[in-house]
Amino acid sequence: MANALANETSPYLLQHKENPVDWRPWGPQALAAARERDVPLLISIGYSACHWCHVMERESFEDPEIAELMNELFVCVKVDREERPDVDAIYMDAVQAMTGHGGWPLNAFATPDQVPFYAGTYFPPEARQGMPSWRQVLEAISAAWRDRRAEILEQSARIVERLEGGARLAPSGAMVDPGMLDDAVDALRQNADPVNGGFGRAPKFPQSSAIELLLAHGETTVALDALRAMARGGIHDQLGGGFSRYAVDAAWVVPHFEKMLYDNALLARAYLHGWQVSGEPLLRAVAEDTLDWALREMRGPEGGFYSALDADSEGVEGKFYVWSLGELRSALGGDEALLATAVEWYGASERGNFEGVNILVRAAGSAPEPPELPEIRRRLLAVRDRRVRPGLDDKRLTSWNALTIAALAEAGALLERDDYLDAARAAAGFLLTSVQDDDGRLRRSWKDGRATLPGYLEDHAYLLEALLTLYEATFEPRWFAAARRLADITIAQFGDDEQGGFFQTAADHEQLVTRRKELEDTPIPSGQSAAANGLLRLSRLTGEAEYERRAESVIALLHPLAANHPQAFAHLLRAIDFQQSEVHEVAIVGPAESAAPLLRAVRGAFRPHVVLAGAVDSAPGAHADDASAVPELLEGRHALDGRAAAYVCERFTCRAPVTDPDALLRLLG
């Protein structure tokens, strides 16, 4: 018999609908039940592609005796951390404070007033390796609630104060140290792995924001080393494209096989920028195969993008992706020459060994691909496509779709690929029609024709950045108008007028144990940093001081933390880098034919300190009637003698217009 999760849309919650645990979704009914029964909340948080979430479900949540104990002692609540990042963040803060580490599955025990008093991650069905069994945890927590409730409640006030975290921060009043960006880059350089690329030791995460910061600030060696290493490793799907979430080893060989949309969107842009900086064909190829994978495997029929592919298939992590030598030989038709090339190129017998099977990794160095490789890849893909595929989380999350729109739009403009631009347009149109409410506010998630849950700061801020990128790629005024409206809504609903910065949840969001502010840019940029970057760029297109003031309030709040923890605040440091740099505002107007060389000049190099506006005759609606759809940067700009002209400005003070690409490059420096 299904539990209360049967009516949910989240694939993760639906995975648990047949559990004998009386799971409830997070909401007022679950909270009321805990108060009425006078028992703690057991809040279990995970996501559909989480391997250890599946393991704990099989071991404990499907066990009738353990489920009966859970139902008797607690009100059990299942939370999809991707749909409810607000709830996840509160209890993740709690588990990290209590244990010094975090992760998923996250299992927290809280009072009926939502205050956590014990939390952990995975617990086995039987005690082992110093970990208590799940049954022991359940019984101990219930006994503590029965016998030591006064002590638990007394601690609640201190716990809530700690959970408020960033919401209690006030601006320091100190000016941004001009040398902090150099210091941050130096700290990232020192933390880089000079042997394997990337940062730190195993497990290794992609750290896209840190790579982008290094590229923007001119430190290319560490950034390119990381990009090359990941491109060659098992974390990069050498056959089908795209990246797994992280590698369990320092050399990027053995991935944790789940593929997340957000990682791939962020990495596609990092590889695109790496190619712009270096000109290396490998980096461009990886950017394209990542976006091609997203278009092929992650796009829904309405134009939105799915959230994730599971790590597991047939209950085994990575089974879809790994090969035995016998499977390789069979897939290649017994052709020993092709097998030898595959083993040499993909390192299938040495570098990629994983529990007796092989993960394909790319040959080291810059040797050209062997001519047989396309045929090898075609045959292996044909066999792999017949395997049982990993599970698909097909909900469309607004923020992750926004990251994908930005990647597709920028790549489409730089690489002149209309398919990328069309996909970006379609996804943006989907969000603005199917996920945006009549009042302009965004919903968090969409699935099966239903947009659900109020959007968070990251949904609004990521989409602001994405719409500006799509405008700069197409010069279509509808995207600029939507970005301006979204910026105003973000400020009104999420802005903190007292301390500065932005809250994670809107002013009218349901009341949780605390109203938090996102701070760190890990594993993806925080809503704070995205808002700061988007508003700074918008201010340079419009001249609107309020956008700049709001962005600077984020910087004022967080720059002391960012100075000491650059890896955790890399996207915020991008905003500081933009704020502190000489930014060129470029307006290009005129016929498409003569505008094209000017646009190629601007886009031909990585220019993180340029904003771009245009009225190019081929852009749909290039001359919009609605004034709010046209950046103020375009006011008074016109073609010269029938030829497209480029205006290079700094805070709306412009040089004489030019029509020659070489002259434009000289102005850009």
Residue pairs with C-beta under 8 A, 6 or more apart in sequence:
2 17
2 18
3 16
3 17
3 18
3 19
3 21
3 22
3 23
3 24
4 22
4 23
4 24
4 25
5 13
5 14
5 16
5 17
5 23
5 24
5 25
5 78
6 14
6 17
8 14
8 17
8 25
9 395
9 445
9 447
9 448
9 450
9 452
10 48
10 80
10 82
10 83
10 395
10 445
10 447
11 48
11 391
11 392
11 393
11 394
11 395
11 447
12 46
12 47
12 48
12 50
12 53
12 78
12 80
12 82
12 393
13 23
13 25
13 78
13 80
15 48
15 54
15 57
16 23
16 57
16 61
16 78
17 23
19 57
19 61
19 62
19 67
20 61
20 62
20 63
20 64
20 67
20 68
20 71
21 61
21 67
21 70
21 71
21 76
22 67
22 70
22 71
22 76
23 44
23 76
23 77
23 78
24 30
24 33
24 75
24 76
24 77
24 78
25 77
25 78
25 79
26 43
26 77
26 78
26 79
26 84
26 87
28 510
30 41
30 75
30 77
31 41
31 112
31 114
33 75
34 40
34 41
34 75
34 112
35 112
37 75
38 112
39 73
39 74
39 75
39 112
39 145
40 73
40 74
40 75
40 109
40 110
40 111
40 112
40 117
40 141
40 142
40 145
41 74
41 75
41 77
41 109
41 110
41 111
41 112
41 114
42 70
42 73
42 74
42 75
42 76
42 77
42 107
42 108
42 109
42 138
43 77
43 79
43 87
43 91
43 106
43 107
43 108
43 109
43 110
43 116
44 61
44 76
44 77
44 78
44 79
44 105
44 106
44 107
45 78
45 79
45 80
45 81
45 87
45 88
45 91
45 92
45 104
45 105
45 106
45 107
45 108
46 53
46 79
46 80
46 81
46 104
46 105
46 106
47 53
47 80
47 81
47 82
47 104
47 308
47 393
48 80
48 82
48 307
48 308
48 310
48 391
48 393
49 245
49 258
49 259
49 260
49 308
49 309
49 310
49 311
49 390
49 391
49 393
50 104
50 105
50 258
50 311
51 256
51 257
51 258
51 311
51 312
51 317
52 103
52 104
52 105
52 121
52 122
53 104
53 105
54 312
54 315
55 122
56 105
56 122
56 123
56 134
58 315
59 124
59 125
59 134
60 66
60 123
60 125
60 134
61 67
63 125
66 125
66 134
66 135
66 138
69 135
69 138
69 139
70 76
70 138
73 138
73 139
73 141
73 142
74 109
74 138
74 141
74 142
79 87
79 88
81 87
81 88
81 104
81 106
82 307
82 308
82 393
82 395
82 397
82 445
83 395
83 397
83 444
83 445
83 452
83 453
84 453
85 456
85 458
85 504
86 456
86 504
86 505
86 509
86 512
86 516
87 512
88 106
89 504
89 516
89 518
90 114
90 116
90 163
90 512
90 513
90 514
90 516
91 106
91 108
91 110
91 116
91 119
92 102
92 106
93 162
93 163
93 165
94 108
94 116
94 119
94 159
94 163
95 101
95 102
95 106
95 108
95 116
95 119
95 120
95 121
96 102
97 162
98 116
98 118
98 119
98 120
99 119
99 120
99 121
101 121
102 121
103 121
103 122
104 121
105 121
105 122
106 119
106 121
107 119
107 120
107 121
107 123
107 137
108 116
108 118
108 119
109 116
109 117
109 118
109 119
109 141
110 116
110 117
110 513
111 117
111 152
111 153
111 156
113 156
113 513
114 512
114 513
115 156
115 159
115 160
115 513
116 159
116 163
117 144
117 152
117 155
117 156
117 159
118 141
118 144
120 137
123 131
123 132
123 133
123 134
123 137
124 131
124 133
124 134
125 133
125 134
125 135
126 133
127 133
127 136
132 140
144 152
145 152
160 513
160 514
161 168
163 513
163 514
163 516
164 514
164 516
165 516
165 517
165 519
166 501
166 516
166 517
166 518
166 519
167 503
167 514
167 515
167 516
167 517
169 499
169 501
169 517
169 557
169 558
170 499
170 557
171 499
171 500
171 553
171 556
171 557
172 556
172 560
174 559
174 560
176 555
176 559
176 576
176 579
176 580
177 183
177 563
178 580
180 559
180 562
180 563
180 576
181 217
181 573
181 576
181 577
181 580
182 217
183 563
183 566
184 213
184 562
184 563
184 566
184 573
185 213
185 214
185 217
185 219
185 566
187 566
187 567
188 199
188 210
188 213
188 214
188 219
188 222
188 566
188 567
188 570
189 219
189 222
191 199
191 200
191 567
192 198
192 199
192 222
192 225
192 226
193 199
193 200
193 201
193 204
193 250
194 225
195 250
196 204
196 229
196 250
196 251
196 252
197 225
197 226
197 227
197 228
197 229
197 230
197 252
198 204
198 205
198 206
198 207
198 226
198 229
198 230
198 252
199 207
199 210
199 226
199 567
201 250
202 247
202 248
202 249
202 250
203 246
203 247
203 248
203 249
203 256
204 235
204 246
204 247
204 249
204 250
204 252
205 245
205 246
205 522
205 523
206 230
206 235
206 243
206 246
206 263
206 266
206 267
206 270
207 226
207 567
207 570
208 263
208 266
208 267
208 269
208 270
209 266
209 521
209 522
209 524
209 525
209 570
209 571
209 574
210 566
210 567
210 570
211 223
211 226
211 227
211 270
211 274
212 269
212 270
212 273
212 570
212 571
212 574
213 566
213 570
213 571
213 573
213 574
213 577
214 220
214 222
214 223
215 223
215 270
215 273
215 274
215 277
215 606
215 608
216 574
216 577
216 606
216 608
216 609
217 577
220 277
220 278
223 270
223 274
223 277
224 274
224 277
224 278
224 280
224 283
227 270
227 271
227 274
227 283
227 286
228 280
228 282
228 283
229 251
229 252
230 236
230 243
230 252
230 267
231 271
231 282
231 283
231 286
231 362
232 252
232 361
232 362
232 363
232 364
233 247
233 251
233 252
233 253
233 255
233 361
233 362
234 244
234 247
234 252
234 253
234 254
234 255
234 352
234 354
234 359
234 360
234 361
235 243
235 244
235 246
235 247
235 252
235 255
236 242
236 243
236 244
236 252
236 286
236 362
237 243
237 244
237 259
237 293
237 321
238 346
238 360
238 361
238 362
239 360
239 377
239 380
239 381
239 384
240 293
240 297
240 381
240 384
241 289
241 290
241 292
241 293
241 296
242 259
242 264
242 289
242 290
242 293
242 294
242 297
243 259
243 263
243 264
243 267
243 290
244 255
244 256
244 257
244 258
244 259
244 263
244 311
245 255
245 256
245 258
245 259
245 260
245 263
246 255
246 256
247 253
247 254
247 255
247 256
248 254
248 255
248 256
251 351
253 351
253 352
253 354
253 359
253 361
254 352
254 354
254 359
255 318
255 359
256 311
256 317
257 311
257 312
257 317
257 318
257 320
257 321
257 390
258 308
258 309
258 310
258 311
258 390
259 308
259 309
259 390
260 307
260 308
260 400
261 294
261 298
261 305
261 306
261 307
261 308
261 397
261 400
261 401
261 403
261 404
262 399
262 400
262 403
262 523
262 524
263 523
264 290
264 293
264 294
264 298
264 404
265 294
265 400
265 403
265 404
265 406
265 407
266 403
266 407
266 524
267 290
268 287
268 290
268 291
268 294
268 407
268 411
269 287
269 406
269 407
269 410
269 411
271 283
271 284
271 286
271 287
271 290
272 283
272 284
272 287
272 407
272 410
272 411
272 414
272 415
273 606
274 280
274 283
275 281
275 283
275 284
275 287
276 414
276 604
276 605
276 606
277 605
277 606
282 366
284 415
287 411
288 411
288 415
291 407
291 408
291 411
291 420
294 305
294 404
294 408
295 419
295 420
295 423
297 309
298 305
298 306
298 309
299 305
299 306
299 423
300 306
300 394
300 396
302 430
302 434
303 423
303 426
303 427
303 429
303 430
304 396
304 401
304 427
304 430
304 431
304 434
304 446
305 396
305 400
305 401
305 404
305 427
306 392
306 393
306 394
306 395
306 396
307 393
307 394
307 395
307 396
307 397
307 400
308 392
308 393
309 389
309 390
309 391
309 392
309 393
310 390
310 391
310 392
310 393
311 317
311 318
311 390
312 318
312 319
312 390
312 391
313 319
313 320
313 387
313 388
313 389
313 390
313 391
314 388
318 354
318 359
319 387
319 388
320 384
320 387
320 388
320 389
320 390
321 359
321 360
321 384
322 354
322 357
322 358
322 359
323 331
323 348
323 357
323 358
323 360
323 380
324 356
324 357
324 358
325 339
325 343
325 348
325 349
325 358
327 383
328 339
328 342
328 343
328 348
328 358
328 380
329 336
329 339
330 383
331 379
331 380
331 382
331 383
332 338
332 339
332 342
332 376
332 379
332 380
333 379
337 372
338 372
338 375
338 376
338 379
341 370
341 372
341 373
341 376
342 348
342 376
342 380
343 349
344 363
345 362
345 363
345 369
345 370
345 373
345 376
346 352
346 358
346 360
346 361
346 362
346 363
347 360
347 361
347 362
347 363
348 358
348 360
349 358
351 361
352 358
352 359
352 360
352 361
353 359
394 447
395 445
395 446
395 447
396 430
396 435
396 445
396 446
396 447
397 444
397 445
397 459
398 431
398 435
398 442
398 443
398 444
398 445
398 446
398 455
398 459
398 462
398 463
399 444
399 456
399 458
399 459
399 462
399 463
401 427
401 430
401 431
402 431
402 459
402 462
402 463
402 465
402 466
403 462
403 466
403 524
404 427
405 424
405 427
405 428
405 431
405 463
405 466
405 467
405 469
405 470
406 424
406 462
406 465
406 466
406 469
406 470
408 420
408 421
408 423
408 424
408 427
409 420
409 421
409 424
409 466
409 469
409 470
409 472
409 473
409 474
410 469
410 473
411 417
411 420
412 418
412 419
412 420
412 421
412 422
412 423
412 424
412 473
413 421
413 472
413 473
413 474
413 599
413 603
414 603
421 473
421 474
424 470
424 473
425 470
425 474
425 476
428 466
428 467
428 470
428 479
428 482
431 442
431 463
432 482
434 446
434 451
435 442
435 443
435 446
435 451
435 455
436 442
436 443
437 443
439 489
440 485
440 486
440 489
441 454
441 455
441 460
441 489
441 493
441 506
442 455
442 459
442 460
442 463
442 486
443 451
443 452
443 453
443 454
443 455
443 459
444 452
444 453
444 454
444 455
444 456
444 459
445 451
445 452
445 453
446 452
454 505
454 506
454 509
455 506
456 504
456 505
456 506
456 527
457 490
457 494
457 502
457 503
457 504
457 505
457 518
457 527
457 528
457 531
458 504
458 518
458 524
458 525
458 526
458 527
458 530
460 486
460 489
460 490
460 493
460 494
460 527
460 531
461 490
461 502
461 527
461 528
461 530
461 531
461 534
462 525
462 527
462 530
463 486
464 483
464 486
464 487
464 490
464 530
464 531
464 534
464 535
464 538
465 530
465 533
465 534
465 537
467 479
467 480
467 482
467 483
467 486
468 479
468 480
468 483
468 534
468 537
468 538
468 541
470 476
470 479
471 477
471 479
471 480
471 483
471 613
472 611
472 612
472 613
474 619
474 620
475 613
475 614
475 615
475 616
475 619
475 622
476 619
476 620
476 621
476 622
477 621
477 622
477 624
477 626
477 629
477 630
478 621
478 624
478 629
480 541
480 629
480 630
480 631
481 624
481 626
481 628
481 629
483 534
483 538
484 538
484 542
484 628
485 628
487 534
487 535
487 538
487 547
490 502
490 531
491 546
491 550
493 506
493 507
493 508
494 502
494 503
494 504
494 505
494 506
494 507
494 527
494 531
495 501
495 502
495 503
495 550
496 502
496 503
496 517
496 553
499 557
500 553
500 554
500 556
500 557
501 517
501 528
501 553
501 554
501 557
501 558
502 517
502 527
502 528
502 531
502 554
503 515
503 516
503 517
504 515
504 516
504 517
504 518
504 527
505 512
505 515
505 516
509 515
517 528
518 526
518 527
518 528
519 526
519 528
519 558
519 561
519 568
519 569
520 526
520 565
520 568
520 569
521 529
521 568
521 569
521 570
521 571
521 572
522 567
522 568
525 533
525 571
526 571
526 572
528 554
528 557
528 558
528 572
529 554
529 569
529 571
529 572
529 574
529 575
530 571
531 550
531 551
531 554
532 551
532 552
532 554
532 555
532 572
532 575
533 551
533 571
533 574
533 575
533 578
535 547
535 548
535 550
535 551
536 547
536 548
536 551
536 575
536 578
536 579
537 578
537 611
538 544
538 547
539 545
539 547
539 548
539 551
540 583
540 585
540 611
540 633
540 651
541 585
541 611
541 613
541 631
541 632
541 633
542 631
542 632
542 633
543 632
543 633
543 651
543 652
544 632
551 575
551 579
552 579
554 572
554 575
555 572
555 575
555 576
555 579
558 569
558 572
559 572
559 576
561 568
561 569
562 568
562 569
562 572
562 573
562 576
566 573
574 608
577 608
577 609
578 608
578 609
581 609
582 609
582 650
583 609
583 610
583 611
583 650
584 607
584 609
584 610
584 611
584 648
584 649
584 650
584 667
584 668
585 610
585 611
585 613
585 633
585 648
585 649
585 650
585 651
585 652
585 654
586 602
586 610
586 611
586 612
586 613
586 646
586 647
586 648
586 649
586 668
587 612
587 613
587 614
587 631
587 633
587 634
587 637
587 646
587 647
587 649
587 654
588 595
588 598
588 599
588 602
588 612
588 613
588 614
588 615
588 616
588 644
588 645
588 646
588 647
589 595
589 614
589 615
589 616
589 634
589 637
589 638
589 639
589 644
589 645
589 647
590 615
590 616
590 617
590 638
590 639
590 640
590 642
590 643
590 644
590 645
591 616
591 617
591 639
591 642
591 643
591 644
592 616
592 617
592 618
592 619
592 644
594 643
594 644
594 659
595 614
595 616
595 617
595 644
597 661
598 644
598 646
598 659
598 661
598 664
599 614
599 616
600 661
601 661
601 662
601 664
601 665
601 668
602 610
602 612
602 646
602 664
602 668
607 668
610 668
611 633
613 631
613 633
613 634
614 622
614 634
615 622
615 623
615 630
615 634
615 637
616 622
616 644
621 629
624 630
632 652
633 649
633 652
637 645
637 647
637 657
638 645
639 645
640 657
640 659
643 659
644 659
645 657
645 658
645 659
646 657
646 658
646 659
646 664
646 667
647 654
647 655
647 657
648 654
648 655
648 658
648 664
648 667
648 668
649 655
655 667
658 664
658 667
